[in-house]
Amino acid sequence: MDDSSTTASSEKKNDSYAPARYVWASAWPIEASDIVDTTGAGDCFIAGFIYGMTHRLGIARTLAVASYVAAKKLSLPGARQGVPTFSQLQADSPGLLSPDWKS
């Protein structure tokens, strides 16, 4: 068996990785006394992140949306209660989704 194709492919340079870039973002403000249950908060953060990335909001705004969704989830018990709707996001932070939003 000829291993040349395997060897050749493993020697190719992998160009799929970009240099690391770190972005710092504040958490959405929430009082400790308002935190009822953390169940589902991480999932909500990821959902907000996916929303921001698929809507090309930019990394700073994407992190703000993700943080908002996770923070709102913390206010009610269980995995699904407290998950905000899109209209709640618009009402609570109308500028967050506007084109002229600044971090």
C-alpha positions in Angstrom: 0.0 0.0 0.0 1.3 3.4 -0.9 1.4 5.9 2.0 2.5 8.9 -0.2 -1.0 10.5 -0.3 -1.3 10.3 3.5 2.2 11.7 4.0 1.6 14.5 1.5 -1.7 15.6 3.1 -0.3 15.6 6.6 2.6 17.8 5.5 0.3 20.5 4.1 0.2 23.7 6.0 -3.1 24.2 7.8 -4.4 27.7 7.0 -7.7 27.4 8.8 -6.5 29.0 12.0 -6.3 32.7 12.6 -4.1 34.4 15.2 -5.8 34.6 18.6 -7.7 37.8 19.3 -9.1 38.5 22.8 -12.1 40.7 23.4 -13.1 41.9 26.9 -16.7 42.6 27.6 -18.6 43.5 30.7 -21.3 41.2 32.0 -24.9 42.5 31.8 -25.6 44.2 35.1 -27.7 42.1 37.5 -28.0 42.4 41.3 -27.0 39.3 43.2 -30.3 39.4 45.0 -32.1 39.0 41.6 -30.3 35.7 40.8 -32.8 32.9 41.5 -31.4 30.0 39.5 -28.4 29.6 37.2 -29.8 26.5 35.4 -29.8 27.3 31.7 -27.8 30.5 31.9 -24.8 29.1 30.0 -27.1 27.7 27.3 -28.8 31.1 27.0 -25.4 32.8 26.7 -24.5 30.5 23.8 -27.9 31.1 22.2 -27.4 34.9 22.3 -23.9 34.4 21.0 -25.1 32.4 18.1 -27.8 35.0 17.4 -25.2 37.8 17.3 -22.8 35.9 15.1 -25.4 34.8 12.6 -26.8 38.3 12.4 -23.3 39.7 12.0 -23.5 42.1 15.0 -19.8 42.2 15.5 -18.0 40.6 18.5 -18.6 43.3 21.1 -22.3 43.6 20.4 -22.7 39.8 20.1 -21.2 39.4 23.6 -23.5 42.1 24.9 -26.5 40.3 23.5 -25.3 36.9 24.9 -24.7 38.5 28.3 -28.1 40.1 28.3 -29.9 36.8 27.5 -27.9 34.9 30.2 -28.6 37.6 32.8 -32.3 37.7 32.2 -32.5 33.9 32.5 -31.0 34.1 36.0 -34.1 35.8 37.4 -36.5 32.8 37.3 -36.1 29.2 38.3 -35.7 26.3 35.8 -34.1 26.0 32.5 -36.7 27.8 30.4 -38.4 30.3 32.6 -36.8 33.7 32.3 -35.4 33.2 28.8 -36.1 36.6 27.2 -38.0 37.1 24.0 -36.6 39.2 21.2 -39.2 41.9 22.0 -37.9 42.0 25.6 -34.4 42.5 24.3 -35.6 45.4 22.2 -37.6 46.9 25.0 -34.8 46.6 27.7 -32.0 47.8 25.5 -33.3 49.4 22.3 -30.0 50.7 21.2 -28.3 47.3 21.4 -29.7 46.2 18.1 -29.5 49.5 16.3 -27.0 50.1 13.5 -25.3 52.9 15.4 -24.7 51.0 18.6 -21.4 51.6 20.3 -19.8 49.4 22.9 
